[in-house]
Amino acid sequence: MDLGITPEFIRAGLIFYILLFACLILRAFAQAWLADRLGDHTPRDEGRVTLYPVPHVDLLGTVILPLICIFFLQPRLTSINFFLAWTNPVPINPANFRNPSRDYLFTQLSSCLMSILIALFAAIMGGILYKYDQRTAEIFLSLIGINAMLIVLDLLPIPPLPGGWVLKHFGVISEEAFWQIARWSGLVFMVAINFPPVRALLGMLIRIAATPFELIYGGLAMALR
């Protein structure tokens, strides 16, 4: 029975996973590094201010779930859908910050900033390389899609995601409401993304997030042709 498993299928899936894995590790490092710079040395004490991946890896969120999603839902490099992926939470003690509320919010958003920087790097490098090697340039286009997905995940206004912390910081929701929602939001969200309308909405948001970087990519590719 032909299951559609070909060398190209496996190759594309593994490349996609390696790209995603690298992005997740960089995002965790960014959060740990910024917390350390802002005065909380807890991440450093726990060995998290490092690019060595092992301390950041969560078996379910960094390995099992992404691999299932990639190989069963979207193994193609040029097809980016929404799925969940995460690393071990970075241990942070806000009491060590000079401005606990503001600085903790900054650390939560640092992973999103890292994804923006990676996507920008991918747009520039991909646009430059397009003239010389279109196959390699496609990998950078995939990096844009991966980080657009991660940016959307970060900015969803759902506790305890960074977007939820923004709502809490500005008083849109109370401390009590934040933690009550956070208790169940992960389970509810994992169920919700299986519904086509929810996945369609998330797909639209990902396309919107990817558009500025794709324009840079396309503009450079055309200019250097």
N, C-alpha and C positions, 0 to 999 in steps of 0.2 A: 504493500500500500504506500502510495506516494504522499508523504506528509509535508512536502514542500520545503524540506530541510536541505538546502544546498550549501556548498562552501561560501557562496556569495551572501546567503542569508545569515550564516554564522559570522562571517567577517563583518558585515554591516552591524549586526547586533553587538558584537564585541567592541567595535570601534565606538559605537554609540555609548556603551556602558563605560568604557575608559574615559571618554569625554565627560560624561555625567559624574563619574567618580572623582575626577580631578577637580571639577567645579565645586562639588560638595565639600571636598577637603579644603580648598581655598577659602570657601565661605566660612567654614568653622574656624580656620586659622585667623581670618580677618576679625571675627568676633572676639576670639581669645586675645589677639594682639591689641585690639582697641581697648578692651577692658583693662588690660595690663597697663597701657599707656595712660588711661584715665585714673589710675590709682589703685585698682583692685588687682592684687597679685595672685588671687585664687587660681585663675587659669594657669599661670606659670607654675605655681606649686603643684598643680595636678598634671603637669606635663602637656598642657594643651597649646602652648605658644610654640608650635612646631608644625612644619609641613610634612613630617613623618605621619603617614596616614593612620596607623594602627590605633592611636589613642582617640581618634575622631570617629572611628567606624562603629556604627550600630548594625548588628547582624541583620535585623529585619529591614530597617529603613535605608541602609546603604548598600546592602547586598541582595537579599532575597527578593524583596518587593520590586526594586528596580529591574532586576533580571527577569522576573516574571512578566512585568509590564512590557519590557523591551522585546522579548522573544515571542510573547503570545499576542501582543497588541500592535507593536510598531517597530519592527526590526529595520525598516528602511531609514537610511540616513536623512533622506529628504522629507520624511514624514514625522512631524512633531505633534504629539497629542499631550493631553494633560494626565499626569499621574503623580503619585506621592513619593517623595524620597527625602530622607533626612539623615543627619549624623547624630552622634551622642550629644545631648545638650551640654553646652559649655557652662561649667560651674562658675557662677558670678555672685558676689556678695555686694549688693548695692550700697551697703553701709560704708564701704571703703571708698566710695566715690566722693568727690568734693561737692557735687550736686547730684545726689542719688537719683532723683526722678529723671532729670534731663540726661545724665550720662548713661543710665540704664537703657533709656529709649535709644540713644545713639548706638549702643552696643547691639541692640536688637535689630536696628536698621542697617548695621554694617555689612551683614551678609547680602542684603539687597544691593548696596553700593558696590560690593565686590562683583556681583553678577552683572551690573551695569558696566563696570570696567572691563570685565572679560568679554562681554558682548561687543563693546566698542573696539577692543583689541582685535576680536575676530572679524569685525566688519572691515577694519583697515587692512589687516593682513590678507583676508580673503579677497578683497577688491584688488589688491596689488598682485596677488598670485594668480588671479583668474586668467590673465593673459598668458601665463607660462604653463600652468598645470590646472586645468579645470577640475580634475578629479580631486586634487588636494584642496582646491578652493571650496569644494562642496563640504569638506569637513568643517571649515570655518563657518559656513552657512548653518550647519547643524549646531555648532556652538552657540550661534545667535539664538536659534530656536530653543535650545535647552535652557539658556539663561533667561530668555523671555518667559518661559514656563515657570522658572524659579522666582522671577520677579513678581509675576502674577500671584503665585502662592504666598510670597512674603507680604504683599500689599492687600490681600483679602482682609476685610475688616472683621475678622473672626478671632476671638481669644482662643489660644494664647499665641497666635501668629503675630509677627511684628505689626501688621496693620491693626490688630486688636489692641496692642500696646499703645499705638498712636491715639486710639479712641479713649483709652483709659487716661493717658497723660493729659489730654486736653479736656477731661471731665465729661466726655460724651456718655460714658458709662461709669458706674461706680466701681469701687474696688470689689465689693461683694458680688455685684452682677458679673464682673469680669471673671472671677474665679468660679462662679456657678456655671457660667457658659463654658469655660475652659474644661470643666470636668467631663462634659459630654460632647463637645464640639468635634473632637477627633473622630469618634465613632459615627456621629451623624454625618460628618463630611464624607467619610469613606463610603457610606451607603449612598449619599446624595450624588456622588460623581458617577454612579452607575446608571443614572437616569439620563436619557438622551438630551433633554432640554438643558440640564445642568452642564453636561459635557459640551454642548454647542455654545453655551454662554462663555464657558471657560476657554474654549477654542478661539472664540472671537476676541476675548481679552488678550490671549497670547499673541494673536496676529497683530493687534494694536500695539502691544509692547514691543514686538519684533520690528515693526515698520520703520522706525527711525534708523535702526542699525542696518536693515536691509537696503534702505535708501543710500546710506553711506557706502555700503558694499557695492551696490549697483552703479552708483555714481563714479566710484574709483575704477571699477571694471570698465565702464564705458570710456572714461577719460584716458585710461592707459592702454586702450585697445590698439 
